[in-house]
Amino acid sequence: MNAHEQRPLDRATAAEFAGWFKALADASRIQIVSLLARRGTPMSVGEIVAAVDVGQSTVSAHLKVLADVRFVLADHRGTATYYRINEACVGCFPTAADIVMGKPAPVAPLPATSA
């Protein structure tokens, strides 16, 4: 292991990753992220409340935490707000966990080409 690999993450990266881990440090927020990722389409707060069986104000508070770290994105349609998973951010999360644990960042697979 070379000297560079023995150093901790830079402070800015560590702070960003800490925010991500903190946002996911709640079972209800994990359920919400899982629901939105599996559903694949935007959902209203009411739909999320019904699916996770948690009160509306609690779900709204959790969505704010998740939106602050960009795990979820809010789409405003008139007076309603629909939430969807941020594929780019969620796609980075496993890489962040690997990096924190000192593993090399995974290499993205090459796109398939047609013959």
N, C-alpha and C positions, 0 to 999 in steps of 0.2 A: 504494500500500500504506500503510495507516495505521500509527501507532506501535504499536498493540496487536498487529498481525500480525508486527511485527519482533522481538518478544520471544520468548525461548525458552519451551518448555513449563514449567509449574510443576514443582518438584522431585518431588513425590509422583507425578504422572502420568508423568514421565520415568522414575522408578524402576520403576513398574509395567510400563511398556512395555519397559524394558530387561530385566526378568525374562522377559517373553514372548519377546523376541527371543533371549535367551540359551537359553531352553528349546528353541527350534527350531534352535539352532546345532549340530545333530548330524544326520547323514544317517539314522541309525537312528530317532531320535525323529521325524523328518519321515515316515519310512516308517510308523511306528506311528500317528501322527495321521492320515495318509492312509488307512491300512487301516481304522481305526475309523470315520472319517468316511464312507468309501465303503461299508463293511459295514452301518452303520446299526443294528446290534444289539450288545449287550454280548458281549465275548469274554473267555475265560479267558487267563491268562498262557501256558498251554500252546498254545492256539490261535494266540496272537500269535507265540510262539517259532517255531512251525512255518511261519507265513506269512512272517516276516522273516528267517529263517535266522540268528538270533543266539542265543547262549546264554541260558538261563533267568535266571541271576543278572544278566546285562547288561540283558535286557528289563525285569526287575523294577526295576533302578536307573533305567532310562529312564522307566518308568511313574511312579516316585516324583517325578522331576523334572517330568514333565508334569502330575501331580496337584497338585504344590505350586503351580503357576500356574493350576490349574483348567482346563487344556485337556482333561483327561480326568477322569472321575468314577469312583470305585470303588463297586461294589455288592457287599456281603458276603452270601453265601448259604451258611449253614452254615460249613464250613471252606474253601470256595472264594471267590475274589474275581473278579468280572467287571468289566471296564473298558469304558467307553463314552465317546464323544466328548461334550464339553460344547458343545452347539450355540450357546449364548449367548456363550460366550467365544470360540469359533472365529469366530463371526459378527462379533465386534468387531475381530478382528485386522487385516483389510484397512483398516478405518477408522483403526486405530492407525498403520499404516504411512503412510497418507495424511497424517495429522496431523503425524507426525514430519517428513515431507518438506515441510511447509508448505502442503499442499493443503487446501482446505476439506473438512470431513467430508461424506461423501456423504449425501444425503437418502434416507431409506427410502422405497421405493415405497408408494403407497397400496394398501390391500387391494382386491382385485377385488370388485365388487358385482354381484349378479345383477339383471338387468333385469326 
